[in-house]
Amino acid sequence: MTVSLTYSIEEDQFYEEISKLLGLRAPELQKMIDLFQEIQKELKEQEEPPNVALVEEQIIEFRRSLVLLDLRLHEVTQMMRGYGDGQRDRESGSPDVPESAE
């Protein structure tokens, strides 16, 4: 289960913080690389037929990890877009908080 967090940081720390969030998935990425290599090794085995059940299980695990990584990449992309939009609004002189219509 995942939860959404909201917290504030200094503006000049934005990209560093995004990098940290992305880096939290580095172990998962390494696991995926190792798993991918294990799948290939099992399928290339010349002496015996591959253990199809094992390969299928590994592929399912790989795909689950891929979803988690893709989700983090999506989150980071959305954060960068939001930050960029805010930067452009400030540069164009748009107010940070919309004024209410009276």
KAPEBEL-V934560 format. One record per residue. N is the residue number from 1. SS is DSSP state (2 for helix, 1 for strand, 0 for the rest). PHI is phi as a letter, one per 40 degrees, with the letter a starting at -180 (none if undefined). D_FIRST is the distance of its C-alpha to the first C-alpha in whole Angstrom. Layout:
n=N ss=SS phi=PHI d_first=D_FIRST
n=N ss=SS phi=PHI d_first=D_FIRST
This chain:
n=1 ss=0 phi=none d_first=0
n=2 ss=0 phi=b d_first=4
n=3 ss=0 phi=b d_first=7
n=4 ss=0 phi=c d_first=10
n=5 ss=0 phi=b d_first=13
n=6 ss=0 phi=b d_first=17
n=7 ss=0 phi=a d_first=20
n=8 ss=0 phi=b d_first=23
n=9 ss=0 phi=b d_first=25
n=10 ss=0 phi=c d_first=29
n=11 ss=2 phi=d d_first=29
n=12 ss=2 phi=c d_first=31
n=13 ss=2 phi=b d_first=28
n=14 ss=2 phi=d d_first=26
n=15 ss=2 phi=c d_first=26
n=16 ss=2 phi=c d_first=26
n=17 ss=2 phi=c d_first=22
n=18 ss=2 phi=c d_first=21
n=19 ss=2 phi=c d_first=23
n=20 ss=2 phi=c d_first=21
n=21 ss=2 phi=c d_first=17
n=22 ss=2 phi=c d_first=18
n=23 ss=2 phi=c d_first=20
n=24 ss=0 phi=c d_first=16
n=25 ss=0 phi=c d_first=16
n=26 ss=2 phi=d d_first=19
n=27 ss=2 phi=c d_first=18
n=28 ss=2 phi=c d_first=16
n=29 ss=2 phi=c d_first=19
n=30 ss=2 phi=c d_first=22
n=31 ss=2 phi=d d_first=20
n=32 ss=2 phi=c d_first=20
n=33 ss=2 phi=c d_first=24
n=34 ss=2 phi=c d_first=24
n=35 ss=2 phi=c d_first=23
n=36 ss=2 phi=d d_first=25
n=37 ss=2 phi=c d_first=28
n=38 ss=2 phi=c d_first=27
n=39 ss=2 phi=c d_first=27
n=40 ss=2 phi=c d_first=30
n=41 ss=2 phi=c d_first=32
n=42 ss=2 phi=c d_first=31
n=43 ss=2 phi=c d_first=33
n=44 ss=2 phi=c d_first=36
n=45 ss=0 phi=d d_first=37
n=46 ss=0 phi=c d_first=40
n=47 ss=0 phi=c d_first=42
n=48 ss=0 phi=b d_first=39
n=49 ss=0 phi=c d_first=37
n=50 ss=0 phi=c d_first=34
n=51 ss=0 phi=c d_first=31
n=52 ss=2 phi=c d_first=30
n=53 ss=2 phi=c d_first=27
n=54 ss=2 phi=c d_first=26
n=55 ss=2 phi=c d_first=26
n=56 ss=2 phi=c d_first=24
n=57 ss=2 phi=c d_first=21
n=58 ss=2 phi=c d_first=21
n=59 ss=2 phi=c d_first=21
n=60 ss=2 phi=c d_first=18
n=61 ss=2 phi=c d_first=16
n=62 ss=2 phi=c d_first=18
n=63 ss=2 phi=c d_first=17
n=64 ss=2 phi=c d_first=13
n=65 ss=2 phi=c d_first=14
n=66 ss=2 phi=c d_first=16
n=67 ss=2 phi=c d_first=13
n=68 ss=2 phi=c d_first=11
n=69 ss=2 phi=c d_first=15
n=70 ss=2 phi=c d_first=16
n=71 ss=2 phi=c d_first=13
n=72 ss=2 phi=c d_first=14
n=73 ss=2 phi=c d_first=17
n=74 ss=2 phi=c d_first=17
n=75 ss=2 phi=c d_first=16
n=76 ss=2 phi=c d_first=19
n=77 ss=2 phi=c d_first=21
n=78 ss=2 phi=c d_first=20
n=79 ss=2 phi=c d_first=21
n=80 ss=2 phi=c d_first=24
n=81 ss=2 phi=c d_first=25
n=82 ss=2 phi=c d_first=25
n=83 ss=2 phi=c d_first=26
n=84 ss=2 phi=c d_first=29
n=85 ss=2 phi=c d_first=30
n=86 ss=2 phi=c d_first=30
n=87 ss=2 phi=c d_first=33
n=88 ss=2 phi=c d_first=35
n=89 ss=2 phi=c d_first=35
n=90 ss=2 phi=c d_first=36
n=91 ss=2 phi=c d_first=39
n=92 ss=2 phi=c d_first=40
n=93 ss=0 phi=g d_first=40
n=94 ss=0 phi=c d_first=38
n=95 ss=0 phi=c d_first=37
n=96 ss=0 phi=c d_first=33
n=97 ss=0 phi=b d_first=33
n=98 ss=0 phi=c d_first=35
n=99 ss=0 phi=c d_first=38
n=100 ss=0 phi=c d_first=38
n=101 ss=0 phi=c d_first=40
n=102 ss=0 phi=b d_first=43
